[in-house]
Amino acid sequence: MKGNAKDYVSTAQQFFTAYDAHDVDGMLGLCADGALGRYAPYGRESVVSIRGGIDVIWRAFPNAVPNFRVKVIELIPTGGNTVVIQAEMSGPIPAEVPGVAKKGQDVHIPHCYIMRFDSNSKITRLDAYWDNTVLNNIKGSGV
């Protein structure tokens, strides 16, 4: 089976639908064996396996922000095996963060994802970029 841009966009949409539903197993089912990921705010050299690496974050996130949501703004196929996704992660902050948000206030954080796919339309690489200001302020507040 040879993947194409339409298949890649479909897989990306399925991935974010599963993410919004907090369905980590569904997300992993769309990833190739050996898939790698990088959450850029953790460092330029922070490439790790998705299974046993980034999926740990995906599983922990609903505990930190139980009602988080994922909204896809735009899926942009490239000429190759890559899709760029503009998304927004949102949800209520679990504790007061002075100067950032009140406890329970919804915070919206824009994200950009770059996904690369194999010929079976499975995700082989996921890179995520976001504005880390809110998270840094939460960490700095001691919450």
Helices and strands as residue ranges (DSSP letters): H 5-20, H 24-29, E 31-39, G 40-42, E 48-49, I 50-54, H 55-64, E 69-77, E 82-92, E 106-117, E 123-130, H 133-140
